[in-house]
Amino acid sequence: MSIEPFLDYDPIKLIETINPLITESIWIGRMNYIHRNNLSSKEKIFYFKIRRNYETCHLWEVYNMSKNFRLIKFKDSIRNQLGINYKETDVCI
């Protein structure tokens, strides 16, 4: 299962819901590019809300909360930002 990008501020709720149904892995990733030019007022609200999801301090929170789920793996977009290295076959715990 891939949750990339995760759009909810707290992806753990989704992980808890799907975890019993998954047998292999659950990948979590961030949005790689968010358009930021010429945004309407409504779009700016969404832009800043999504940007909060991927702040380093919040990604550490998500990473630490995810340790309870043995099938969680993080895409390179998050691993690179946090400086976490592991092989693709390793489970992130």
MMTF fields as JSON, N, C-alpha, C and O atoms, coordinates in Angstrom:
{
  "mmtfVersion": "1.0.0",
  "mmtfProducer": "UNKNOWN",
  "numBonds": 371,
  "numAtoms": 372,
  "numGroups": 93,
  "numChains": 1,
  "numModels": 1,
  "chainsPerModel": [1],
  "groupsPerChain": [93],
  "chainIdList": ["A"],
  "bondAtomList": [4, 2, 8, 6, 12, 10, 16, 14, 20, 18, 24, 22, 28, 26, 32, 30, 36, 34, 40, 38, 44, 42, 48, 46, 52, 50, 56, 54, 60, 58, 64, 62, 68, 66, 72, 70, 76, 74, 80, 78, 84, 82, 88, 86, 92, 90, 96, 94, 100, 98, 104, 102, 108, 106, 112, 110, 116, 114, 120, 118, 124, 122, 128, 126, 132, 130, 136, 134, 140, 138, 144, 142, 148, 146, 152, 150, 156, 154, 160, 158, 164, 162, 168, 166, 172, 170, 176, 174, 180, 178, 184, 182, 188, 186, 192, 190, 196, 194, 200, 198, 204, 202, 208, 206, 212, 210, 216, 214, 220, 218, 224, 222, 228, 226, 232, 230, 236, 234, 240, 238, 244, 242, 248, 246, 252, 250, 256, 254, 260, 258, 264, 262, 268, 266, 272, 270, 276, 274, 280, 278, 284, 282, 288, 286, 292, 290, 296, 294, 300, 298, 304, 302, 308, 306, 312, 310, 316, 314, 320, 318, 324, 322, 328, 326, 332, 330, 336, 334, 340, 338, 344, 342, 348, 346, 352, 350, 356, 354, 360, 358, 364, 362, 368, 366],
  "bondOrderList": [1, 1, 1, 1, 1, 1, 1, 1, 1, 1, 1, 1, 1, 1, 1, 1, 1, 1, 1, 1, 1, 1, 1, 1, 1, 1, 1, 1, 1, 1, 1, 1, 1, 1, 1, 1, 1, 1, 1, 1, 1, 1, 1, 1, 1, 1, 1, 1, 1, 1, 1, 1, 1, 1, 1, 1, 1, 1, 1, 1, 1, 1, 1, 1, 1, 1, 1, 1, 1, 1, 1, 1, 1, 1, 1, 1, 1, 1, 1, 1, 1, 1, 1, 1, 1, 1, 1, 1, 1, 1, 1, 1],
  "groupList": [{"groupName": "MET", "atomNameList": ["N", "CA", "C", "O"], "elementList": ["N", "C", "C", "O"], "formalChargeList": [0, 0, 0, 0], "bondAtomList": [1, 0, 2, 1, 3, 2], "bondOrderList": [1, 1, 2], "singleLetterCode": "M", "chemCompType": "L-PEPTIDE LINKING"}, {"groupName": "SER", "atomNameList": ["N", "CA", "C", "O"], "elementList": ["N", "C", "C", "O"], "formalChargeList": [0, 0, 0, 0], "bondAtomList": [1, 0, 2, 1, 3, 2], "bondOrderList": [1, 1, 2], "singleLetterCode": "S", "chemCompType": "L-PEPTIDE LINKING"}, {"groupName": "ILE", "atomNameList": ["N", "CA", "C", "O"], "elementList": ["N", "C", "C", "O"], "formalChargeList": [0, 0, 0, 0], "bondAtomList": [1, 0, 2, 1, 3, 2], "bondOrderList": [1, 1, 2], "singleLetterCode": "I", "chemCompType": "L-PEPTIDE LINKING"}, {"groupName": "GLU", "atomNameList": ["N", "CA", "C", "O"], "elementList": ["N", "C", "C", "O"], "formalChargeList": [0, 0, 0, 0], "bondAtomList": [1, 0, 2, 1, 3, 2], "bondOrderList": [1, 1, 2], "singleLetterCode": "E", "chemCompType": "L-PEPTIDE LINKING"}, {"groupName": "PRO", "atomNameList": ["N", "CA", "C", "O"], "elementList": ["N", "C", "C", "O"], "formalChargeList": [0, 0, 0, 0], "bondAtomList": [1, 0, 2, 1, 3, 2], "bondOrderList": [1, 1, 2], "singleLetterCode": "P", "chemCompType": "L-PEPTIDE LINKING"}, {"groupName": "PHE", "atomNameList": ["N", "CA", "C", "O"], "elementList": ["N", "C", "C", "O"], "formalChargeList": [0, 0, 0, 0], "bondAtomList": [1, 0, 2, 1, 3, 2], "bondOrderList": [1, 1, 2], "singleLetterCode": "F", "chemCompType": "L-PEPTIDE LINKING"}, {"groupName": "LEU", "atomNameList": ["N", "CA", "C", "O"], "elementList": ["N", "C", "C", "O"], "formalChargeList": [0, 0, 0, 0], "bondAtomList": [1, 0, 2, 1, 3, 2], "bondOrderList": [1, 1, 2], "singleLetterCode": "L", "chemCompType": "L-PEPTIDE LINKING"}, {"groupName": "ASP", "atomNameList": ["N", "CA", "C", "O"], "elementList": ["N", "C", "C", "O"], "formalChargeList": [0, 0, 0, 0], "bondAtomList": [1, 0, 2, 1, 3, 2], "bondOrderList": [1, 1, 2], "singleLetterCode": "D", "chemCompType": "L-PEPTIDE LINKING"}, {"groupName": "TYR", "atomNameList": ["N", "CA", "C", "O"], "elementList": ["N", "C", "C", "O"], "formalChargeList": [0, 0, 0, 0], "bondAtomList": [1, 0, 2, 1, 3, 2], "bondOrderList": [1, 1, 2], "singleLetterCode": "Y", "chemCompType": "L-PEPTIDE LINKING"}, {"groupName": "LYS", "atomNameList": ["N", "CA", "C", "O"], "elementList": ["N", "C", "C", "O"], "formalChargeList": [0, 0, 0, 0], "bondAtomList": [1, 0, 2, 1, 3, 2], "bondOrderList": [1, 1, 2], "singleLetterCode": "K", "chemCompType": "L-PEPTIDE LINKING"}, {"groupName": "THR", "atomNameList": ["N", "CA", "C", "O"], "elementList": ["N", "C", "C", "O"], "formalChargeList": [0, 0, 0, 0], "bondAtomList": [1, 0, 2, 1, 3, 2], "bondOrderList": [1, 1, 2], "singleLetterCode": "T", "chemCompType": "L-PEPTIDE LINKING"}, {"groupName": "ASN", "atomNameList": ["N", "CA", "C", "O"], "elementList": ["N", "C", "C", "O"], "formalChargeList": [0, 0, 0, 0], "bondAtomList": [1, 0, 2, 1, 3, 2], "bondOrderList": [1, 1, 2], "singleLetterCode": "N", "chemCompType": "L-PEPTIDE LINKING"}, {"groupName": "TRP", "atomNameList": ["N", "CA", "C", "O"], "elementList": ["N", "C", "C", "O"], "formalChargeList": [0, 0, 0, 0], "bondAtomList": [1, 0, 2, 1, 3, 2], "bondOrderList": [1, 1, 2], "singleLetterCode": "W", "chemCompType": "L-PEPTIDE LINKING"}, {"groupName": "GLY", "atomNameList": ["N", "CA", "C", "O"], "elementList": ["N", "C", "C", "O"], "formalChargeList": [0, 0, 0, 0], "bondAtomList": [1, 0, 2, 1, 3, 2], "bondOrderList": [1, 1, 2], "singleLetterCode": "G", "chemCompType": "PEPTIDE LINKING"}, {"groupName": "ARG", "atomNameList": ["N", "CA", "C", "O"], "elementList": ["N", "C", "C", "O"], "formalChargeList": [0, 0, 0, 0], "bondAtomList": [1, 0, 2, 1, 3, 2], "bondOrderList": [1, 1, 2], "singleLetterCode": "R", "chemCompType": "L-PEPTIDE LINKING"}, {"groupName": "HIS", "atomNameList": ["N", "CA", "C", "O"], "elementList": ["N", "C", "C", "O"], "formalChargeList": [0, 0, 0, 0], "bondAtomList": [1, 0, 2, 1, 3, 2], "bondOrderList": [1, 1, 2], "singleLetterCode": "H", "chemCompType": "L-PEPTIDE LINKING"}, {"groupName": "CYS", "atomNameList": ["N", "CA", "C", "O"], "elementList": ["N", "C", "C", "O"], "formalChargeList": [0, 0, 0, 0], "bondAtomList": [1, 0, 2, 1, 3, 2], "bondOrderList": [1, 1, 2], "singleLetterCode": "C", "chemCompType": "L-PEPTIDE LINKING"}, {"groupName": "VAL", "atomNameList": ["N", "CA", "C", "O"], "elementList": ["N", "C", "C", "O"], "formalChargeList": [0, 0, 0, 0], "bondAtomList": [1, 0, 2, 1, 3, 2], "bondOrderList": [1, 1, 2], "singleLetterCode": "V", "chemCompType": "L-PEPTIDE LINKING"}, {"groupName": "GLN", "atomNameList": ["N", "CA", "C", "O"], "elementList": ["N", "C", "C", "O"], "formalChargeList": [0, 0, 0, 0], "bondAtomList": [1, 0, 2, 1, 3, 2], "bondOrderList": [1, 1, 2], "singleLetterCode": "Q", "chemCompType": "L-PEPTIDE LINKING"}],
  "groupTypeList": [0, 1, 2, 3, 4, 5, 6, 7, 8, 7, 4, 2, 9, 6, 2, 3, 10, 2, 11, 4, 6, 2, 10, 3, 1, 2, 12, 2, 13, 14, 0, 11, 8, 2, 15, 14, 11, 11, 6, 1, 1, 9, 3, 9, 2, 5, 8, 5, 9, 2, 14, 14, 11, 8, 3, 10, 16, 15, 6, 12, 3, 17, 8, 11, 0, 1, 9, 11, 5, 14, 6, 2, 9, 5, 9, 7, 1, 2, 14, 11, 18, 6, 13, 2, 11, 8, 9, 3, 10, 7, 17, 16, 2],
  "groupIdList": [1, 2, 3, 4, 5, 6, 7, 8, 9, 10, 11, 12, 13, 14, 15, 16, 17, 18, 19, 20, 21, 22, 23, 24, 25, 26, 27, 28, 29, 30, 31, 32, 33, 34, 35, 36, 37, 38, 39, 40, 41, 42, 43, 44, 45, 46, 47, 48, 49, 50, 51, 52, 53, 54, 55, 56, 57, 58, 59, 60, 61, 62, 63, 64, 65, 66, 67, 68, 69, 70, 71, 72, 73, 74, 75, 76, 77, 78, 79, 80, 81, 82, 83, 84, 85, 86, 87, 88, 89, 90, 91, 92, 93],
  "secStructList": [7, 3, 3, 7, 1, 7, 7, 1, 1, 7, 6, 2, 2, 2, 2, 2, 2, 2, 4, 4, 4, 7, 1, 1, 7, 3, 3, 3, 7, 7, 7, 1, 7, 7, 7, 7, 1, 1, 7, 7, 2, 2, 2, 2, 2, 2, 2, 2, 2, 2, 2, 2, 2, 6, 7, 2, 2, 2, 2, 2, 2, 2, 2, 2, 2, 4, 4, 4, 7, 6, 6, 3, 3, 3, 7, 2, 2, 2, 2, 2, 2, 2, 6, 7, 7, 7, 7, 6, 6, 1, 7, 7, 7],
  "xCoordList": [0.853, 0.0, 0.898, 1.913, 0.538, 1.297, 0.438, -0.662, 0.95, 0.313, 1.289, 1.991, 1.302, 2.213, 1.476, 1.104, 1.287, 1.69, 0.654, -0.527, 1.116, 0.122, -0.371, 0.421, -1.692, -2.294, -2.922, -3.128, -3.225, -3.744, -2.592, -1.498, -2.827, -1.774, -1.367, -0.197, -2.332, -2.061, -2.359, -3.49, -1.363, -1.599, -1.764, -2.109, -1.522, -1.614, -3.038, -3.224, -4.032, -5.426, -5.68, -6.316, -5.196, -5.344, -4.553, -5.039, -3.348, -2.512, -3.2, -3.202, -3.777, -4.489, -5.658, -5.958, -6.312, -7.462, -7.053, -7.694, -5.99, -5.601, -4.641, -4.513, -3.97, -2.941, -3.404, -2.661, -4.598, -5.018, -5.209, -5.224, -5.353, -5.614, -4.355, -4.412, -3.218, -1.977, -1.09, -0.923, -0.524, 0.356, 1.815, 2.699, 2.084, 3.463, 4.05, 4.891, 3.644, 4.207, 3.258, 2.382, 3.471, 2.744, 3.803, 4.574, 3.835, 4.817, 4.213, 3.083, 4.982, 4.551, 5.531, 6.747, 4.98, 5.823, 5.226, 4.048, 6.039, 5.582, 5.291, 5.686, 4.61, 4.351, 5.657, 6.28, 6.067, 7.351, 7.335, 8.332, 6.245, 6.171, 4.787, 3.77, 4.769, 3.505, 3.566, 4.382, 2.694, 2.642, 2.349, 1.431, 3.122, 2.929, 2.773, 2.578, 2.852, 2.722, 1.304, 0.624, 0.869, -0.443, -1.6, -2.533, -1.536, -2.591, -3.719, -3.487, -4.937, -6.075, -6.005, -5.204, -6.819, -6.842, -7.161, -6.544, -8.109, -8.497, -7.343, -7.077, -6.676, -5.543, -4.385, -3.678, -4.175, -3.102, -3.337, -2.393, -4.57, -4.899, -4.518, -3.889, -4.894, -4.551, -3.035, -2.49, -2.351, -0.902, -0.2, 0.636, -0.538, 0.128, -0.238, 0.575, -1.449, -1.873, -1.056, -0.561, -0.913, -0.142, 1.334, 1.976, 1.878, 3.288, 3.593, 4.683, 2.637, 2.829, 3.041, 3.787, 2.404, 2.549, 4.0, 4.41, 4.773, 6.105, 7.226, 8.377, 6.894, 7.94, 8.728, 8.158, 10.015, 10.892, 10.439, 10.419, 10.078, 9.658, 8.406, 8.271, 7.49, 6.288, 6.604, 6.039, 7.497, 7.875, 8.517, 8.305, 9.3, 9.854, 8.737, 8.824, 7.692, 6.552, 5.889, 5.6, 5.65, 5.019, 5.919, 5.444, 7.199, 8.166, 8.137, 8.07, 8.188, 8.202, 6.884, 6.887, 5.754, 4.456, 4.289, 3.528, 4.986, 4.851, 5.641, 5.481, 6.472, 7.294, 6.463, 6.956, 5.211, 4.334, 3.811, 3.212, 4.03, 3.519, 4.707, 5.471, 4.857, 6.055, 6.12, 7.197, 5.019, 5.01, 5.297, 5.343, 5.489, 5.696, 7.09, 8.09, 7.123, 8.374, 8.202, 7.098, 9.288, 9.236, 9.929, 11.022, 9.267, 9.832, 11.062, 11.244, 11.893, 13.133, 12.9, 13.771, 11.746, 11.452, 11.477, 11.9, 11.04, 11.056, 12.399, 12.969, 12.906, 14.196, 15.304, 16.129, 15.326, 16.347, 16.21, 17.206, 14.99, 14.773, 15.181, 15.7, 14.946, 15.262, 16.665, 17.135, 17.328, 18.668, 18.656, 19.582, 17.602, 17.445, 17.832, 17.333, 18.709, 19.118, 18.783, 19.117, 18.122, 17.93, 17.668, 17.227, 17.942, 17.733, 16.241, 15.417, 15.91, 14.5, 13.842, 12.637, 14.594, 14.016, 13.866, 13.207, 14.458, 14.355, 13.016, 12.474, 12.492, 11.297, 11.728, 12.654, 11.075, 11.447, 10.81, 9.615, 11.602, 11.083, 12.073, 11.825],
  "yCoordList": [-1.158, 0.0, 1.219, 1.247, 2.208, 3.441, 4.607, 4.824, 5.353, 6.588, 7.699, 8.257, 7.992, 9.007, 9.807, 9.291, 11.043, 11.735, 11.552, 11.329, 11.649, 11.67, 13.096, 14.031, 13.257, 14.587, 14.96, 16.139, 13.947, 14.22, 14.605, 14.053, 15.54, 15.933, 14.741, 14.596, 13.895, 12.707, 11.449, 10.963, 10.919, 9.725, 8.448, 7.399, 8.527, 7.345, 6.8, 5.585, 7.655, 7.192, 6.294, 5.248, 6.688, 5.869, 4.571, 3.5, 4.669, 3.481, 2.483, 1.283, 2.96, 2.075, 1.381, 0.223, 2.085, 1.521, 0.427, -0.621, 0.673, -0.288, -1.358, -2.402, -1.133, -2.055, -3.514, -4.394, -3.81, -5.217, -5.889, -7.116, -5.093, -5.622, -5.803, -6.388, -5.306, -5.293, -6.452, -6.71, -7.147, -8.276, -8.001, -8.716, -6.976, -6.744, -5.472, -5.557, -4.308, -3.062, -1.892, -1.938, -0.841, 0.408, 1.489, 1.775, 2.083, 3.118, 4.486, 4.763, 5.347, 6.713, 7.659, 7.498, 8.653, 9.62, 11.002, 11.174, 11.979, 13.363, 13.794, 13.123, 14.898, 15.47, 16.069, 16.873, 15.688, 16.141, 17.579, 18.289, 18.002, 19.361, 19.931, 19.302, 21.114, 21.801, 23.148, 24.009, 23.311, 24.568, 25.714, 25.612, 26.809, 27.898, 29.276, 30.257, 29.368, 30.662, 30.873, 29.928, 32.122, 32.521, 31.752, 31.346, 31.557, 30.825, 31.754, 32.908, 31.246, 32.002, 31.989, 31.256, 32.775, 32.81, 31.436, 31.007, 30.762, 29.43, 28.435, 27.608, 28.52, 27.637, 27.909, 26.976, 29.155, 29.487, 28.832, 28.367, 28.793, 28.124, 26.652, 26.116, 26.005, 24.595, 24.422, 23.49, 25.303, 25.233, 25.24, 24.379, 26.205, 26.304, 25.15, 24.715, 24.661, 23.502, 22.269, 21.555, 22.016, 20.865, 21.016, 20.043, 22.219, 22.438, 22.064, 21.577, 22.291, 21.927, 20.423, 19.995, 19.629, 18.168, 17.733, 16.738, 18.468, 18.021, 18.802, 18.734, 19.547, 20.193, 19.103, 18.103, 19.295, 18.266, 17.824, 16.626, 18.755, 18.376, 17.501, 16.579, 17.779, 16.954, 15.578, 14.573, 15.532, 14.234, 13.346, 12.133, 13.934, 13.15, 12.607, 11.47, 13.389, 12.911, 11.725, 10.715, 11.843, 10.752, 9.522, 8.406, 9.722, 8.622, 7.912, 6.684, 8.66, 8.054, 7.381, 6.338, 7.951, 7.32, 6.048, 5.16, 5.951, 4.803, 3.588, 2.505, 3.739, 2.628, 1.453, 0.328, 1.715, 0.647, -0.251, -1.292, 0.138, -0.617, -1.204, -0.475, -2.51, -3.154, -3.105, -3.309, -2.845, -2.849, -1.484, -1.371, -0.455, 0.897, 1.045, 0.64, 1.639, 2.028, 3.454, 3.87, 4.195, 5.592, 5.761, 5.243, 6.497, 6.799, 7.684, 8.314, 7.718, 8.482, 9.968, 10.642, 10.487, 11.905, 12.232, 13.322, 11.322, 11.526, 11.102, 11.814, 9.948, 9.475, 10.499, 10.746, 11.084, 12.087, 13.316, 13.844, 13.764, 14.947, 14.698, 15.594, 13.477, 13.158, 12.588, 12.429, 12.284, 11.715, 10.269, 9.818, 9.536, 8.134, 7.261, 7.454, 6.315, 5.394, 3.97, 3.532, 3.249, 1.822, 1.217, 1.898, -0.067, -0.754, -0.869, -0.866, -0.968, -1.082, -2.289, -2.269, -3.326, -4.54, -4.441, -5.287, -3.435, -3.267, -2.658, -1.835, -3.065, -2.455, -1.322, -1.476, -0.22, 0.967, 0.877, 1.126, 0.521, 0.492, 1.153, 1.232],
  "zCoordList": [0.0, 0.0, 0.0, 0.696, -0.762, -0.815, -0.353, -0.862, 0.613, 1.053, 0.68, 1.523, -0.606, -1.136, -2.206, -3.261, -1.903, -0.687, 0.412, 0.142, 1.653, 2.72, 2.846, 2.966, 2.817, 2.804, 4.143, 4.432, 4.96, 6.296, 7.201, 7.086, 8.094, 9.022, 9.884, 10.238, 10.219, 11.03, 10.211, 10.223, 9.502, 8.69, 9.522, 8.978, 10.818, 11.68, 11.704, 11.779, 11.641, 11.62, 10.416, 10.546, 9.261, 8.059, 8.202, 7.838, 8.727, 8.919, 9.843, 9.567, 10.924, 11.853, 11.166, 11.458, 10.261, 9.558, 8.575, 8.506, 7.819, 6.779, 7.271, 6.631, 8.379, 8.866, 8.938, 8.501, 9.469, 9.55, 8.184, 8.094, 7.131, 5.801, 4.962, 3.88, 5.449, 4.682, 5.11, 6.302, 4.133, 4.439, 4.103, 4.576, 3.294, 2.866, 3.458, 4.353, 2.997, 3.515, 3.266, 2.402, 4.061, 3.908, 3.727, 4.644, 2.549, 2.242, 2.493, 2.091, 3.168, 3.432, 2.74, 2.846, 2.025, 1.339, 1.387, 1.699, 1.078, 1.055, -0.378, -1.331, -0.515, -1.831, -2.33, -1.636, -3.513, -4.019, -4.525, -4.4, -5.078, -5.596, -5.324, -5.618, -4.765, -4.513, -5.235, -4.905, -6.215, -6.964, -5.993, -5.18, -6.07, -5.122, -5.754, -5.038, -7.043, -7.718, -8.217, -8.617, -8.188, -8.71, -8.076, -8.767, -6.776, -6.078, -5.665, -5.306, -5.719, -5.205, -3.669, -3.089, -3.04, -1.569, -0.989, -0.014, -1.582, -1.119, -1.315, -0.443, -2.441, -2.71, -1.761, -1.379, -1.373, -0.431, 0.92, 1.559, 1.353, 2.618, 2.532, 3.444, 1.448, 1.237, 1.157, 1.748, 0.437, 0.269, 1.631, 1.904, 2.476, 3.773, 4.69, 5.505, 4.559, 5.361, 4.966, 5.838, 3.695, 3.22, 3.571, 3.968, 3.43, 3.76, 5.206, 5.505, 6.102, 7.519, 7.678, 8.559, 6.846, 6.935, 6.8, 7.397, 6.023, 5.645, 6.309, 5.876, 7.363, 8.149, 8.867, 9.304, 8.986, 9.551, 10.936, 11.219, 11.797, 13.155, 13.112, 13.917, 12.183, 12.088, 11.496, 11.927, 10.521, 9.955, 11.015, 11.014, 11.92, 13.033, 13.911, 14.374, 14.15, 14.939, 14.256, 14.898, 12.96, 12.202, 12.231, 12.44, 12.026, 12.04, 13.399, 13.453, 14.469, 15.804, 16.154, 16.808, 15.733, 15.982, 15.164, 15.549, 14.05, 13.158, 13.621, 13.058, 14.614, 15.081, 15.604, 15.687, 15.953, 16.447, 15.326, 15.596, 14.093, 12.941, 12.189, 11.556, 12.259, 11.705, 10.183, 9.621, 9.497, 8.036, 7.413, 6.188, 8.222, 7.707, 7.116, 7.709, 5.931, 5.287, 4.799, 4.449, 4.778, 4.356, 3.018, 2.79, 2.141, 0.831, 1.014, 2.056, -0.009, 0.074, 0.324, 0.875, -0.07, 0.167, 1.66, 2.044, 2.486, 3.933, 4.516, 5.343, 4.09, 4.622, 4.37, 5.249, 3.193, 2.877, 3.77, 4.264, 3.971, 4.801, 6.248, 6.914, 6.737, 8.13, 8.306, 9.433, 7.209, 7.297, 7.754, 8.428, 7.386, 7.772, 6.59, 5.481, 6.819, 5.755, 6.156, 7.257, 5.261, 5.419, 4.057, 3.131, 3.947, 2.693, 2.403, 3.317, 1.132, 0.729, 1.371, 1.623, 1.637, 2.222, 3.73, 4.335, 4.35, 5.798, 6.161, 5.424, 7.295, 7.821, 8.741, 9.538, 8.63, 9.413, 10.786, 10.938, 11.782, 13.161, 14.099, 15.302]
}
